[in-house]
Amino acid sequence: MPMNSSKTEIDSWLMALSSETDSSNEVWESGFEVDRQVVHSKFGPYKKIFLRPKNFIKRFYHTVYPLSIEEWQCTEQVKLYDGFCTIDVILDVRFQATFNYALSNIDILSELNEHIKNAYHDVALDHVNRELLNLSDGAWVHEGLDEVEKRICFAINEMLILQNIQSEVLCQLKPSFEEFPDVQFAKESVYLSVLKKSFEFNEEERNELFRQQQQEEKQKIDHKRLQFQQINELAELDRQKQALQAENTKLLLEEKVDQQLEQFEISKKLHADKIKQNSQLKEMALIVELKEKETEQALLRENEKQEKAQLIAHQADLKQQELAADIVRFEQEQVSWREAKNKAHIEELDLKHKQKQLDFEADVGYKKRYEVQRLAMQEESYTARKKADVYLKREIELLELEKQRLALQVSIKEYKEKGSDQVKDLNHPAD
């Protein structure tokens, strides 16, 4: 019978038995103190160690060492019965050094917890081995290892407290078995106990499997019964549903007829209201259109009046500009003529002066030259008189232009008055 799997039937049974067994009435009180600290006072040759009191004030010669609660795990494998049984040991230890332990190890106060682990590791495992090696018969296969675990925990706690170390130990023992070897007389009772427990365990599993199969068959039968019942109920519900649907269809048809009649009356009324509303809207639109046309015509008339007024004003401005240009041109010509007249007068005076000078020169004896100059002066005098006639003619023309200018101003004034009367007529048309 192979039994070397990671968790055999016997292993499972032992673990279940271990979890179902009630814990012992003996409870180990660890008495841990979270804030436990020792103070090392060193002042010169004087040394002292004491527990840190409340409201302690640290001085420069004080060194404070916390005695903290430490967690420590030890694991070990112990083989029994010539390797037939292997027990995995897991020790979870929580411990705290007391003041007396610190006092006895004053030189290693900063490393007390590591010192405890190293010093008592082998001692704790010796207690475990001692208890496990005392399992001479196979009674523990039926009863489990809870009592052994408790004894190991109590022994390690007792050993540590005797060394002034407060502790709380949790021990777990997990057995496993190899294939059955050749039976030896000294170990026959253990092998028989394992075989017996294996047979009982297998028998319980077979009974449980048979019970589960019966339960599953019963559940299948109950499930089918429920299915038939549900089918019958669903068929009845379908019949009731069809009857309700038929009744609802009849009611819906009747309601639909009534709704169609009401809808026809409403549609008829809405159609009449719509026709009436459309006629009112058309009438209102026609009124609005007539008003818009009247407004548009009034705007057109107003625009025409403004355009005519602007045209008349523009023409008057053009006439005024032409008149101003003529006046400027006339004044420029008059200035030119006056300058020419003044120049002719100056030349006539110069000729008279030259004649007097020639007369004087003639008296002196220059008759021949005088005669030549006199002839030249006569010629010049004739030319000057001819120019004077031209200037006189220009004076007459200037007077004519002045007359025309005055007549043009009168006509422009009359035209402006006539234009203002036309604008007034446009602004105030006859009704």
C-alpha positions as a Python dict, from the first residue, in 0.01 Angstrom:
ca = {
    (1, 'M'): (0, 0, 0),
    (2, 'P'): (173, 325, -108),
    (3, 'M'): (184, 596, 155),
    (4, 'N'): (466, 826, 39),
    (5, 'S'): (244, 1103, -108),
    (6, 'S'): (264, 1462, 21),
    (7, 'K'): (-48, 1408, 230),
    (8, 'T'): (-161, 1046, 286),
    (9, 'E'): (-493, 935, 430),
    (10, 'I'): (-334, 882, 771),
    (11, 'D'): (-175, 1229, 753),
    (12, 'S'): (-514, 1384, 675),
    (13, 'W'): (-677, 1200, 957),
    (14, 'L'): (-409, 1302, 1204),
    (15, 'M'): (-438, 1666, 1104),
    (16, 'A'): (-817, 1654, 1137),
    (17, 'L'): (-787, 1488, 1475),
    (18, 'S'): (-538, 1752, 1586),
    (19, 'S'): (-774, 2035, 1486),
    (20, 'E'): (-1079, 1877, 1654),
    (21, 'T'): (-916, 1804, 1991),
    (22, 'D'): (-1003, 2052, 2266),
    (23, 'S'): (-720, 2258, 2405),
    (24, 'S'): (-588, 2182, 2751),
    (25, 'N'): (-709, 2370, 3053),
    (26, 'E'): (-348, 2463, 3125),
    (27, 'V'): (-279, 2809, 2981),
    (28, 'W'): (74, 2949, 2994),
    (29, 'E'): (76, 3317, 3086),
    (30, 'S'): (372, 3487, 2921),
    (31, 'G'): (353, 3818, 3110),
    (32, 'F'): (504, 4027, 2830),
    (33, 'E'): (555, 4402, 2879),
    (34, 'V'): (562, 4608, 2561),
    (35, 'D'): (753, 4906, 2703),
    (36, 'R'): (1007, 4713, 2914),
    (37, 'Q'): (1348, 4886, 2907),
    (38, 'V'): (1662, 4876, 3118),
    (39, 'V'): (1882, 5173, 3192),
    (40, 'H'): (2259, 5134, 3219),
    (41, 'S'): (2404, 5414, 3430),
    (42, 'K'): (2780, 5463, 3401),
    (43, 'F'): (2945, 5760, 3564),
    (44, 'G'): (3319, 5718, 3608),
    (45, 'P'): (3395, 5394, 3787),
    (46, 'Y'): (3036, 5363, 3912),
    (47, 'K'): (2800, 5136, 3716),
    (48, 'K'): (2438, 5054, 3777),
    (49, 'I'): (2157, 4885, 3585),
    (50, 'F'): (1786, 4923, 3661),
    (51, 'L'): (1446, 4907, 3497),
    (52, 'R'): (1338, 5232, 3339),
    (53, 'P'): (1079, 5389, 3570),
    (54, 'K'): (788, 5611, 3472),
    (55, 'N'): (866, 5980, 3410),
    (56, 'F'): (1229, 5887, 3360),
    (57, 'I'): (1460, 6172, 3252),
    (58, 'K'): (1762, 6053, 3056),
    (59, 'R'): (2102, 6201, 3143),
    (60, 'F'): (2425, 6197, 2949),
    (61, 'Y'): (2559, 5903, 3155),
    (62, 'H'): (2247, 5691, 3086),
    (63, 'T'): (2216, 5431, 2810),
    (64, 'V'): (1866, 5286, 2750),
    (65, 'Y'): (1830, 4930, 2611),
    (66, 'P'): (1482, 4811, 2509),
    (67, 'L'): (1389, 4453, 2605),
    (68, 'S'): (1164, 4399, 2304),
    (69, 'I'): (932, 4106, 2230),
    (70, 'E'): (1095, 3894, 1960),
    (71, 'E'): (948, 3626, 1732),
    (72, 'W'): (1158, 3320, 1658),
    (73, 'Q'): (1079, 3014, 1444),
    (74, 'C'): (1260, 2679, 1454),
    (75, 'T'): (1201, 2399, 1203),
    (76, 'E'): (1323, 2039, 1225),
    (77, 'Q'): (1249, 1695, 1080),
    (78, 'V'): (1250, 1392, 1311),
    (79, 'K'): (1242, 1037, 1168),
    (80, 'L'): (1087, 759, 1378),
    (81, 'Y'): (1061, 382, 1346),
    (82, 'D'): (1359, 342, 1118),
    (83, 'G'): (1239, 611, 876),
    (84, 'F'): (884, 472, 849),
    (85, 'C'): (742, 795, 1001),
    (86, 'T'): (874, 1149, 944),
    (87, 'I'): (749, 1430, 1168),
    (88, 'D'): (795, 1793, 1057),
    (89, 'V'): (842, 2014, 1362),
    (90, 'I'): (761, 2390, 1352),
    (91, 'L'): (826, 2590, 1670),
    (92, 'D'): (696, 2949, 1682),
    (93, 'V'): (845, 3117, 1990),
    (94, 'R'): (769, 3467, 2114),
    (95, 'F'): (1000, 3568, 2396),
    (96, 'Q'): (1113, 3868, 2603),
    (97, 'A'): (1415, 3892, 2830),
    (98, 'T'): (1351, 3985, 3194),
    (99, 'F'): (1546, 4235, 3402),
    (100, 'N'): (1726, 3951, 3582),
    (101, 'Y'): (1840, 3803, 3251),
    (102, 'A'): (1964, 4146, 3139),
    (103, 'L'): (2139, 4190, 3473),
    (104, 'S'): (2321, 3858, 3428),
    (105, 'N'): (2423, 3949, 3072),
    (106, 'I'): (2515, 4314, 3116),
    (107, 'D'): (2797, 4294, 2859),
    (108, 'I'): (2564, 4206, 2568),
    (109, 'L'): (2257, 4421, 2640),
    (110, 'S'): (2233, 4540, 2279),
    (111, 'E'): (2228, 4179, 2147),
    (112, 'L'): (2022, 3996, 2406),
    (113, 'N'): (1760, 3855, 2163),
    (114, 'E'): (2017, 3718, 1919),
    (115, 'H'): (2206, 3567, 2211),
    (116, 'I'): (1888, 3393, 2333),
    (117, 'K'): (1818, 3248, 1986),
    (118, 'N'): (2169, 3113, 1947),
    (119, 'A'): (2198, 2983, 2302),
    (120, 'Y'): (1863, 2800, 2330),
    (121, 'H'): (1802, 2682, 1973),
    (122, 'D'): (1957, 2339, 2025),
    (123, 'V'): (1812, 2308, 2377),
    (124, 'A'): (1457, 2366, 2247),
    (125, 'L'): (1504, 2106, 1970),
    (126, 'D'): (1641, 1859, 2229),
    (127, 'H'): (1311, 1887, 2419),
    (128, 'V'): (1123, 1817, 2097),
    (129, 'N'): (1337, 1512, 2010),
    (130, 'R'): (1306, 1379, 2363),
    (131, 'E'): (926, 1391, 2352),
    (132, 'L'): (903, 1239, 2004),
    (133, 'L'): (1144, 955, 2081),
    (134, 'N'): (917, 858, 2372),
    (135, 'L'): (640, 765, 2121),
    (136, 'S'): (711, 391, 2160),
    (137, 'D'): (364, 256, 2073),
    (138, 'G'): (109, 344, 1807),
    (139, 'A'): (-157, 489, 2038),
    (140, 'W'): (-79, 841, 1914),
    (141, 'V'): (-189, 737, 1564),
    (142, 'H'): (-547, 715, 1698),
    (143, 'E'): (-529, 995, 1956),
    (144, 'G'): (-326, 1251, 1760),
    (145, 'L'): (-25, 1460, 1864),
    (146, 'D'): (-200, 1747, 2044),
    (147, 'E'): (-93, 1633, 2389),
    (148, 'V'): (265, 1589, 2270),
    (149, 'E'): (261, 1941, 2124),
    (150, 'K'): (132, 2080, 2454),
    (151, 'R'): (398, 1897, 2653),
    (152, 'I'): (668, 2032, 2421),
    (153, 'C'): (536, 2388, 2454),
    (154, 'F'): (514, 2357, 2833),
    (155, 'A'): (865, 2211, 2859),
    (156, 'I'): (1020, 2487, 2644),
    (157, 'N'): (829, 2762, 2831),
    (158, 'E'): (940, 2612, 3163),
    (159, 'M'): (1301, 2584, 3047),
    (160, 'L'): (1307, 2950, 2931),
    (161, 'I'): (1136, 3093, 3239),
    (162, 'L'): (1395, 2912, 3456),
    (163, 'Q'): (1652, 3113, 3260),
    (164, 'N'): (1460, 3438, 3333),
    (165, 'I'): (1313, 3456, 2981),
    (166, 'Q'): (939, 3504, 2941),
    (167, 'S'): (801, 3312, 2644),
    (168, 'E'): (497, 3191, 2454),
    (169, 'V'): (555, 2877, 2243),
    (170, 'L'): (337, 2726, 1969),
    (171, 'C'): (438, 2380, 1842),
    (172, 'Q'): (309, 2209, 1526),
    (173, 'L'): (383, 1842, 1450),
    (174, 'K'): (297, 1715, 1100),
    (175, 'P'): (357, 1337, 1057),
    (176, 'S'): (393, 1155, 724),
    (177, 'F'): (448, 783, 649),
    (178, 'E'): (648, 594, 389),
    (179, 'E'): (554, 268, 215),
    (180, 'F'): (518, -28, 450),
    (181, 'P'): (856, -201, 492),
    (182, 'D'): (913, -551, 615),
    (183, 'V'): (743, -574, 953),
    (184, 'Q'): (979, -594, 1246),
    (185, 'F'): (863, -732, 1576),
    (186, 'A'): (965, -429, 1776),
    (187, 'K'): (759, -197, 1553),
    (188, 'E'): (470, -434, 1482),
    (189, 'S'): (220, -247, 1702),
    (190, 'V'): (283, 85, 1517),
    (191, 'Y'): (244, -76, 1176),
    (192, 'L'): (-78, -251, 1284),
    (193, 'S'): (-218, 72, 1426),
    (194, 'V'): (-145, 251, 1099),
    (195, 'L'): (-303, -32, 896),
    (196, 'K'): (-608, -37, 1121),
    (197, 'K'): (-653, 337, 1107),
    (198, 'S'): (-601, 333, 731),
    (199, 'F'): (-869, 65, 691),
    (200, 'E'): (-1108, 257, 917),
    (201, 'F'): (-1038, 577, 731),
    (202, 'N'): (-1097, 410, 393),
    (203, 'E'): (-1417, 251, 523),
    (204, 'E'): (-1541, 590, 642),
    (205, 'E'): (-1456, 738, 302),
    (206, 'R'): (-1647, 460, 122),
    (207, 'N'): (-1950, 506, 351),
    (208, 'E'): (-1935, 881, 300),
    (209, 'L'): (-1908, 833, -78),
    (210, 'F'): (-2208, 593, -76),
    (211, 'R'): (-2406, 838, 136),
    (212, 'Q'): (-2320, 1121, -102),
    (213, 'Q'): (-2424, 908, -403),
    (214, 'Q'): (-2757, 828, -238),
    (215, 'Q'): (-2802, 1192, -155),
    (216, 'E'): (-2725, 1288, -517),
    (217, 'E'): (-2977, 1027, -648),
    (218, 'K'): (-3240, 1158, -411),
    (219, 'Q'): (-3164, 1514, -521),
    (220, 'K'): (-3193, 1410, -888),
    (221, 'I'): (-3534, 1246, -821),
    (222, 'D'): (-3652, 1551, -630),
    (223, 'H'): (-3522, 1772, -910),
    (224, 'K'): (-3711, 1573, -1175),
    (225, 'R'): (-4026, 1584, -960),
    (226, 'L'): (-3990, 1956, -931),
    (227, 'Q'): (-3935, 1980, -1307),
    (228, 'F'): (-4259, 1788, -1380),
    (229, 'Q'): (-4445, 2001, -1131),
    (230, 'Q'): (-4302, 2316, -1286),
    (231, 'I'): (-4398, 2190, -1636),
    (232, 'N'): (-4758, 2133, -1521),
    (233, 'E'): (-4766, 2472, -1357),
    (234, 'L'): (-4620, 2633, -1670),
    (235, 'A'): (-4883, 2461, -1889),
    (236, 'E'): (-5160, 2586, -1662),
    (237, 'L'): (-5008, 2929, -1666),
    (238, 'D'): (-4992, 2915, -2048),
    (239, 'R'): (-5363, 2828, -2066),
    (240, 'Q'): (-5453, 3110, -1830),
    (241, 'K'): (-5224, 3338, -2022),
    (242, 'Q'): (-5390, 3252, -2355),
    (243, 'A'): (-5737, 3313, -2204),
    (244, 'L'): (-5622, 3645, -2067),
    (245, 'Q'): (-5466, 3734, -2401),
    (246, 'A'): (-5790, 3657, -2584),
    (247, 'E'): (-5989, 3868, -2340),
    (248, 'N'): (-5733, 4144, -2364),
    (249, 'T'): (-5741, 4127, -2744),
    (250, 'K'): (-6120, 4163, -2743),
    (251, 'L'): (-6101, 4459, -2506),
    (252, 'L'): (-5823, 4612, -2712),
    (253, 'L'): (-6028, 4583, -3033),
    (254, 'E'): (-6328, 4746, -2866),
    (255, 'E'): (-6111, 5022, -2728),
    (256, 'K'): (-5948, 5062, -3069),
    (257, 'V'): (-6292, 5109, -3237),
    (258, 'D'): (-6390, 5368, -2976),
    (259, 'Q'): (-6054, 5540, -3018),
    (260, 'Q'): (-6092, 5548, -3397),
    (261, 'L'): (-6439, 5708, -3365),
    (262, 'E'): (-6308, 5964, -3120),
    (263, 'Q'): (-6005, 6020, -3342),
    (264, 'F'): (-6232, 6076, -3645),
    (265, 'E'): (-6435, 6337, -3456),
    (266, 'I'): (-6120, 6503, -3333),
    (267, 'S'): (-5970, 6498, -3683),
    (268, 'K'): (-6286, 6649, -3825),
    (269, 'K'): (-6284, 6926, -3568),
    (270, 'L'): (-5912, 6984, -3618),
    (271, 'H'): (-5960, 7002, -3996),
    (272, 'A'): (-6234, 7268, -3958),
    (273, 'D'): (-6018, 7462, -3712),
    (274, 'K'): (-5725, 7434, -3950),
    (275, 'I'): (-5927, 7570, -4245),
    (276, 'K'): (-6051, 7858, -4032),
    (277, 'Q'): (-5702, 7928, -3906),
    (278, 'N'): (-5557, 7916, -4260),
    (279, 'S'): (-5816, 8166, -4386),
    (280, 'Q'): (-5736, 8396, -4093),
    (281, 'L'): (-5366, 8360, -4161),
    (282, 'K'): (-5414, 8438, -4532),
    (283, 'E'): (-5621, 8746, -4445),
    (284, 'M'): (-5356, 8863, -4198),
    (285, 'A'): (-5083, 8796, -4454),
    (286, 'L'): (-5273, 9000, -4716),
    (287, 'I'): (-5313, 9289, -4473),
    (288, 'V'): (-4944, 9272, -4388),
    (289, 'E'): (-4853, 9258, -4757),
    (290, 'L'): (-5070, 9568, -4833),
    (291, 'K'): (-4913, 9757, -4546),
    (292, 'E'): (-4567, 9656, -4667),
    (293, 'K'): (-4648, 9776, -5020),
    (294, 'E'): (-4782, 10109, -4886),
    (295, 'T'): (-4470, 10147, -4675),
    (296, 'E'): (-4252, 10057, -4975),
    (297, 'Q'): (-4429, 10314, -5199),
    (298, 'A'): (-4396, 10582, -4931),
    (299, 'L'): (-4026, 10501, -4907),
    (300, 'L'): (-3993, 10519, -5286),
    (301, 'R'): (-4165, 10860, -5294),
    (302, 'E'): (-3946, 10982, -5014),
    (303, 'N'): (-3636, 10854, -5194),
    (304, 'E'): (-3744, 11026, -5518),
    (305, 'K'): (-3798, 11353, -5331),
    (306, 'Q'): (-3458, 11324, -5172),
    (307, 'E'): (-3296, 11238, -5507),
    (308, 'K'): (-3463, 11539, -5678),
    (309, 'A'): (-3359, 11769, -5397),
    (310, 'Q'): (-3005, 11633, -5416),
    (311, 'L'): (-3004, 11677, -5797),
    (312, 'I'): (-3123, 12041, -5772),
    (313, 'A'): (-2871, 12111, -5498),
    (314, 'H'): (-2599, 11948, -5709),
    (315, 'Q'): (-2693, 12153, -6016),
    (316, 'A'): (-2697, 12471, -5807),
    (317, 'D'): (-2353, 12379, -5672),
    (318, 'L'): (-2228, 12324, -6028),
    (319, 'K'): (-2366, 12663, -6140),
    (320, 'Q'): (-2213, 12826, -5836),
    (321, 'Q'): (-1878, 12661, -5913),
    (322, 'E'): (-1896, 12774, -6279),
    (323, 'L'): (-1982, 13130, -6172),
    (324, 'A'): (-1697, 13133, -5922),
    (325, 'A'): (-1461, 13005, -6192),
    (326, 'D'): (-1578, 13277, -6437),
    (327, 'I'): (-1537, 13544, -6172),
    (328, 'V'): (-1187, 13422, -6092),
    (329, 'R'): (-1097, 13412, -6460),
    (330, 'F'): (-1245, 13762, -6515),
    (331, 'E'): (-1055, 13901, -6217),
    (332, 'Q'): (-734, 13744, -6346),
    (333, 'E'): (-787, 13896, -6694),
    (334, 'Q'): (-872, 14233, -6538),
    (335, 'V'): (-551, 14219, -6338),
    (336, 'S'): (-356, 14133, -6655),
    (337, 'W'): (-515, 14418, -6845),
    (338, 'R'): (-445, 14661, -6566),
    (339, 'E'): (-83, 14553, -6558),
    (340, 'A'): (-55, 14597, -6938),
    (341, 'K'): (-217, 14943, -6911),
    (342, 'N'): (24, 15046, -6638),
    (343, 'K'): (315, 14918, -6843),
    (344, 'A'): (197, 15122, -7151),
    (345, 'H'): (163, 15431, -6932),
    (346, 'I'): (512, 15381, -6798),
    (347, 'E'): (647, 15339, -7151),
    (348, 'E'): (467, 15661, -7260),
    (349, 'L'): (626, 15850, -6973),
    (350, 'D'): (965, 15709, -7069),
    (351, 'L'): (910, 15829, -7429),
    (352, 'K'): (822, 16177, -7312),
    (353, 'H'): (1131, 16185, -7101),
    (354, 'K'): (1344, 16066, -7390),
    (355, 'Q'): (1183, 16334, -7618),
    (356, 'K'): (1267, 16606, -7372),
    (357, 'Q'): (1619, 16473, -7356),
    (358, 'L'): (1640, 16475, -7737),
    (359, 'D'): (1509, 16827, -7743),
    (360, 'F'): (1779, 16921, -7504),
    (361, 'E'): (2040, 16740, -7713),
    (362, 'A'): (1910, 16915, -8025),
    (363, 'D'): (1968, 17245, -7857),
    (364, 'V'): (2324, 17143, -7796),
    (365, 'G'): (2385, 17070, -8164),
    (366, 'Y'): (2309, 16717, -8234),
    (367, 'K'): (2041, 16783, -8488),
    (368, 'K'): (2103, 16487, -8707),
    (369, 'R'): (2097, 16244, -8426),
    (370, 'Y'): (1802, 16426, -8287),
    (371, 'E'): (1613, 16384, -8608),
    (372, 'V'): (1682, 16011, -8615),
    (373, 'Q'): (1583, 15974, -8257),
    (374, 'R'): (1277, 16187, -8308),
    (375, 'L'): (1165, 15966, -8593),
    (376, 'A'): (1222, 15663, -8379),
    (377, 'M'): (1034, 15821, -8095),
    (378, 'Q'): (747, 15911, -8323),
    (379, 'E'): (736, 15554, -8437),
    (380, 'E'): (738, 15440, -8080),
    (381, 'S'): (474, 15694, -7992),
    (382, 'Y'): (259, 15561, -8272),
    (383, 'T'): (307, 15209, -8143),
    (384, 'A'): (224, 15324, -7789),
    (385, 'R'): (-92, 15498, -7903),
    (386, 'K'): (-183, 15185, -8096),
    (387, 'K'): (-133, 14981, -7778),
    (388, 'A'): (-340, 15235, -7586),
    (389, 'D'): (-621, 15178, -7834),
    (390, 'V'): (-588, 14808, -7772),
    (391, 'Y'): (-600, 14867, -7399),
    (392, 'L'): (-906, 15083, -7439),
    (393, 'K'): (-1069, 14808, -7639),
    (394, 'R'): (-984, 14563, -7361),
    (395, 'E'): (-1133, 14805, -7105),
    (396, 'I'): (-1454, 14797, -7302),
    (397, 'E'): (-1447, 14418, -7313),
    (398, 'L'): (-1389, 14408, -6934),
    (399, 'L'): (-1691, 14627, -6881),
    (400, 'E'): (-1894, 14391, -7101),
    (401, 'L'): (-1775, 14091, -6897),
    (402, 'E'): (-1861, 14270, -6572),
    (403, 'K'): (-2207, 14331, -6707),
    (404, 'Q'): (-2241, 13964, -6804),
    (405, 'R'): (-2120, 13860, -6457),
    (406, 'L'): (-2386, 14072, -6286),
    (407, 'A'): (-2652, 13927, -6515),
    (408, 'L'): (-2529, 13572, -6439),
    (409, 'Q'): (-2549, 13636, -6062),
    (410, 'V'): (-2906, 13757, -6101),
    (411, 'S'): (-3000, 13447, -6303),
    (412, 'I'): (-2832, 13213, -6046),
    (413, 'K'): (-3020, 13383, -5764),
    (414, 'E'): (-3350, 13340, -5948),
    (415, 'Y'): (-3264, 12975, -6022),
    (416, 'K'): (-3189, 12911, -5655),
    (417, 'E'): (-3516, 13068, -5546),
    (418, 'K'): (-3701, 12860, -5802),
    (419, 'G'): (-3521, 12540, -5680),
    (420, 'S'): (-3610, 12608, -5313),
    (421, 'D'): (-3975, 12651, -5412),
    (422, 'Q'): (-3968, 12315, -5592),
    (423, 'V'): (-3815, 12145, -5284),
    (424, 'K'): (-4091, 12293, -5065),
    (425, 'D'): (-4350, 12164, -5312),
    (426, 'L'): (-4192, 11813, -5293),
    (427, 'N'): (-4182, 11816, -4914),
    (428, 'H'): (-4545, 11939, -4893),
    (429, 'P'): (-4733, 11771, -5183),
    (430, 'A'): (-5099, 11842, -5227),
    (431, 'D'): (-5335, 11577, -5077),
}
